Amino acid sequence: MSTSTENKEKKQPPVILCIGMAGSGKTTFMQRIIAQLHAEKTPPYVLNLDPAVGSLPFTANIDIRDTVNYKEVMKQYNLGPNGGILTSLNLFTTKFDQVLDLVGKRSTSVSNILVDTPGQIEIFTWSASGAIITDTLAATYPTVIAYIIDTPRTTAPATFMSNMLYACSILYKTKLPFILVFNKTDVVSHDFAVEWMTDFEKFQEALSHDTSYMSSLMNSMSLVLDEFYNHLKVVGVSAVTGNGVDDFFKAVDEAADEYETEYKPEIERLIREKMEKEEKRKQEQLSKLMNDMKVSKGTEVPLGGVSRDEEDPEEIDDEDEEDDEYDSDENPLPSASKYPPSIRK
């Protein structure tokens, strides 16, 4: 067997993390790409991390609802819907090592690992559970972020800019290959969005129709995000008709290669630095402990807080003189009773 064939067999399947706002069509998009992979006889491994979803249009290999009862979490912790979802995911990530073990057993027989997430995307912008999920998956598998956007709702410049800012925050939080997926292109084409991202003047022209105070802010933000757009892969997909799904998987393959060449070395470097810092901290604590426990050779351990060596030499000489003045003939009692108790009459 050739070396290239062995490397191909050992290659890990890419992880596709589907993130997006509520109503952007993440679950329907997941259903479409899962159906295509099964049709191509390359079944994926599917994880559902949305504890509040009523029913799934696909079968999940690992479902958070089998582990955490979302409504019970809301009841016990006195939380609302959003707080219940965040807390449920936090509880689930405490056992994420077991999830990785299950995924690892099937990783050699699946084409992709697909992860459906809740619509509360703040999980991946500031929550600890989002960082745990992305970091642990990215440490083992080529991990790609697929940010799903509701195309019909981004035709307004303000909504488009809001989505781009969310995408930017998730990108710099996860530090992983990123794909912008404009969903529902069967309703509205995503060409306008691509044009706004590639041609600054076109977006300025769209902003000229907006006379509100937001216009100047979006104008400034578009200049900031211009560099951000250069590092993104953009695809248009219709989860209903299936148009653009092939382009999406091509973008995933490119992003997985980008992970291997650019992101993986950086992740490994960060892991090494973290381990070195942890080892250095342990050594410092051990040295401090040994110094605290160290006792000079021949030094008595003081019971009253001051050792014999630390006492004043003059006080020691006075005590010795008192001992010399004591005459055993005048007081025949043992030395321990130099001052005998008074005798009762």
Backbone hydrogen bonds, N-H to C=O, Kabsch-Sander energy under -0.5 kcal/mol:
donor,donor_aa,acceptor,acceptor_aa,energy
6,E,2,S,-1.7
7,N,3,T,-2.5
8,K,4,S,-1.8
9,E,5,T,-2.1
10,K,6,E,-1.9
11,K,7,N,-0.8
15,V,142,P,-3.0
16,I,14,P,-0.5
16,I,113,I,-2.9
17,L,15,V,-0.7
17,L,144,V,-2.9
18,C,16,I,-0.8
18,C,115,V,-2.5
19,I,17,L,-0.7
19,I,146,A,-2.6
21,M,148,I,-0.6
22,A,119,G,-0.6
24,S,21,M,-1.9
29,F,25,G,-2.3
30,M,26,K,-2.8
31,Q,27,T,-2.3
32,R,28,T,-2.0
33,I,29,F,-2.3
34,I,30,M,-2.4
35,A,31,Q,-2.2
36,Q,32,R,-2.0
37,L,33,I,-2.1
38,H,34,I,-2.2
39,A,35,A,-2.0
40,E,36,Q,-1.7
41,K,38,H,-1.5
42,T,37,L,-2.8
45,Y,112,N,-2.7
46,V,44,P,-0.5
47,L,114,L,-2.8
48,N,62,I,-2.7
49,L,47,L,-0.6
49,L,116,D,-2.8
53,V,50,D,-0.7
60,A,58,F,-0.5
61,N,46,V,-1.3
62,I,46,V,-1.8
64,I,48,N,-2.3
66,D,63,D,-1.7
67,T,64,I,-1.4
68,V,64,I,-2.9
70,Y,68,V,-0.9
73,V,69,N,-2.1
74,M,70,Y,-2.0
75,K,71,K,-2.0
76,Q,72,E,-2.9
77,Y,73,V,-2.3
78,N,74,M,-0.6
79,L,74,M,-1.9
84,G,80,G,-2.5
85,I,81,P,-1.9
86,L,82,N,-2.4
87,T,83,G,-2.5
88,S,84,G,-2.3
89,L,85,I,-2.2
90,N,86,L,-2.2
91,L,87,T,-2.5
92,F,88,S,-2.1
93,T,89,L,-2.2
94,T,90,N,-0.7
94,T,91,L,-0.7
95,K,92,F,-1.7
96,F,93,T,-1.5
98,Q,95,K,-1.2
99,V,95,K,-1.1
100,L,96,F,-2.2
101,D,97,D,-1.7
102,L,98,Q,-2.0
103,V,99,V,-2.6
104,G,100,L,-2.7
105,K,101,D,-1.4
106,R,102,L,-0.8
106,R,103,V,-0.8
107,S,103,V,-0.9
109,S,106,R,-1.6
110,V,107,S,-0.5
111,S,43,P,-1.7
113,I,14,P,-2.5
114,L,45,Y,-2.4
114,L,112,N,-0.6
115,V,16,I,-2.5
116,D,47,L,-2.7
117,T,18,C,-0.9
121,I,119,G,-1.7
123,I,120,Q,-1.8
124,F,121,I,-1.5
125,T,122,E,-0.9
126,W,122,E,-2.1
127,S,122,E,-1.4
130,G,123,I,-0.7
131,A,127,S,-1.3
132,I,128,A,-2.3
133,I,129,S,-2.3
134,T,130,G,-2.4
135,D,131,A,-2.5
136,T,132,I,-2.3
137,L,133,I,-1.9
138,A,134,T,-2.5
139,A,135,D,-1.4
140,T,137,L,-1.3
141,Y,137,L,-3.1
143,T,141,Y,-0.8
144,V,15,V,-3.2
145,I,177,P,-2.8
146,A,17,L,-2.9
146,A,144,V,-0.6
147,Y,145,I,-0.7
147,Y,179,I,-2.7
148,I,19,I,-3.1
148,I,146,A,-0.8
149,I,181,V,-2.9
151,T,149,I,-1.1
151,T,183,N,-1.5
153,R,150,D,-0.8
154,T,151,T,-1.9
155,T,152,P,-0.7
160,F,156,A,-2.5
161,M,157,P,-2.7
162,S,158,A,-2.0
163,N,159,T,-2.2
164,M,160,F,-2.1
165,L,161,M,-2.2
166,Y,162,S,-2.0
167,A,163,N,-2.5
168,C,164,M,-2.5
169,S,165,L,-2.3
170,I,166,Y,-2.2
171,L,167,A,-2.3
172,Y,168,C,-2.2
173,K,169,S,-1.2
174,T,170,I,-2.7
175,K,171,L,-2.8
179,I,145,I,-2.7
180,L,233,K,-3.3
181,V,147,Y,-2.8
181,V,179,I,-0.7
182,F,180,L,-0.7
182,F,235,V,-2.8
183,N,149,I,-2.5
183,N,181,V,-1.0
185,T,237,V,-1.4
187,V,184,K,-1.5
188,V,184,K,-1.6
194,V,190,H,-1.9
195,E,191,D,-2.4
196,W,192,F,-2.2
197,M,193,A,-1.9
198,T,194,V,-1.7
199,D,195,E,-2.5
200,F,198,T,-0.6
203,F,199,D,-1.3
204,Q,200,F,-2.0
205,E,201,E,-2.2
206,A,202,K,-1.8
207,L,203,F,-2.1
208,S,204,Q,-1.3
209,H,206,A,-0.8
210,D,207,L,-1.9
211,T,209,H,-0.7
215,S,212,S,-1.4
217,L,213,Y,-0.9
218,M,214,M,-2.7
219,N,215,S,-2.2
220,S,216,S,-1.9
221,M,217,L,-2.5
222,S,218,M,-2.2
223,L,219,N,-1.0
224,V,220,S,-1.4
225,L,221,M,-2.5
226,D,222,S,-0.6
227,E,224,V,-0.6
228,F,224,V,-0.5
229,Y,225,L,-2.0
230,N,226,D,-0.6
230,N,227,E,-0.6
231,H,228,F,-1.3
232,L,229,Y,-1.5
233,K,178,F,-1.3
235,V,180,L,-2.5
237,V,182,F,-2.8
238,S,243,N,-2.4
239,A,237,V,-0.6
242,G,238,S,-2.5
245,V,242,G,-1.5
248,F,244,G,-1.8
249,F,245,V,-2.1
250,K,246,D,-1.8
251,A,247,D,-2.1
252,V,248,F,-2.0
253,D,249,F,-2.2
254,E,250,K,-2.1
255,A,251,A,-2.4
256,A,252,V,-2.5
257,D,253,D,-2.0
258,E,254,E,-2.1
259,Y,255,A,-2.1
260,E,256,A,-1.8
261,T,257,D,-1.8
262,E,258,E,-2.7
263,Y,258,E,-1.2
264,K,259,Y,-3.8
266,E,262,E,-0.8
267,I,263,Y,-2.6
268,E,264,K,-2.9
269,R,265,P,-2.0
270,L,266,E,-2.2
271,I,267,I,-2.3
272,R,268,E,-2.4
273,E,269,R,-2.5
274,K,270,L,-2.2
275,M,271,I,-2.4
276,E,272,R,-2.7
277,K,273,E,-2.4
278,E,274,K,-2.1
279,E,275,M,-2.6
280,K,276,E,-2.6
281,R,277,K,-2.3
282,K,278,E,-2.2
283,Q,279,E,-2.3
284,E,280,K,-2.3
285,Q,281,R,-2.3
286,L,282,K,-2.5
287,S,283,Q,-2.6
288,K,284,E,-2.3
289,L,285,Q,-2.2
290,M,286,L,-2.5
291,N,287,S,-2.2
292,D,288,K,-2.0
293,M,289,L,-1.8
294,K,290,M,-0.9
299,T,296,S,-1.5
310,E,307,S,-0.6
311,E,307,S,-0.6
311,E,308,R,-0.7
316,I,312,D,-1.7
317,D,313,P,-2.1
318,D,314,E,-2.2
319,E,315,E,-1.9
320,D,316,I,-1.9
321,E,317,D,-2.2
322,E,318,D,-2.1
323,D,319,E,-1.8
324,D,320,D,-1.9
325,E,321,E,-2.1
326,Y,322,E,-0.8
328,S,326,Y,-0.6
331,N,327,D,-1.3
337,S,334,P,-2.2
338,K,335,S,-1.0
